[in-house]
């Protein structure tokens, strides 16, 4: 059984490492958008500004009714 092979301490360390790396990646994205903190990101920061990339977006931004490329939210 898989649960019997799981070492909780090792799994906890790997999960903490994964969450730490994801946090650093998100902070890097925020800084690349010119934001000083991750909480300052806005929906328009998370879309493709390149017109050629916009054509690949087929739906609203996750968790919103906003479609990238439209002026109103």
C-alpha positions in Angstrom: 0.0 0.0 0.0 1.3 3.5 -0.9 0.5 5.0 2.5 2.7 2.5 4.2 5.7 3.7 2.2 5.2 7.4 2.9 7.6 9.0 5.3 5.7 12.0 6.8 8.8 13.9 7.7 10.4 13.6 4.3 7.1 14.4 2.6 6.6 17.4 4.8 10.1 18.7 3.9 9.4 18.2 0.1 6.0 19.9 0.4 7.6 22.9 2.3 10.3 23.1 -0.4 7.7 23.0 -3.2 5.6 25.8 -1.5 8.7 27.9 -0.9 9.8 27.6 -4.6 6.2 28.5 -5.8 6.2 31.5 -3.5 9.5 32.7 -5.0 8.3 32.2 -8.5 5.1 34.2 -7.8 7.2 37.0 -6.2 9.4 37.0 -9.3 6.3 37.3 -11.5 5.1 40.2 -9.4 8.5 42.0 -9.6 8.5 41.4 -13.4 5.2 43.2 -13.6 6.7 46.2 -11.6 4.8 45.3 -8.4 6.5 45.6 -5.0 4.4 42.7 -3.4 2.6 39.7 -4.7 -0.7 41.1 -3.2 -0.4 44.1 -5.6 -0.9 42.0 -8.7 -4.1 42.8 -10.6 -6.0 40.8 -13.3 -4.5 42.8 -16.1 -1.0 41.8 -14.9 -1.8 38.2 -15.5 -2.7 38.4 -19.2 -0.6 38.4 -22.3 0.2 41.9 -23.5 1.4 40.6 -26.9 -1.5 40.6 -29.4 -0.3 37.3 -31.0 -0.5 35.7 -27.5 -4.0 36.9 -26.9 -5.5 34.9 -29.6 -4.6 31.7 -27.6 -6.7 32.9 -24.7 -10.2 31.4 -25.1 -11.9 32.2 -21.9 -12.2 34.5 -18.9 -9.3 34.8 -16.4 -9.7 32.2 -13.7 -12.0 33.3 -10.9 -13.3 36.3 -12.8 -15.6 37.2 -15.7 -12.9 39.3 -17.3 -11.6 38.3 -20.7 -8.0 39.4 -21.5 -7.9 42.1 -24.1 -11.2 43.7 -23.2 -11.1 47.2 -21.7 -13.8 46.7 -19.1 -13.8 44.3 -16.2 
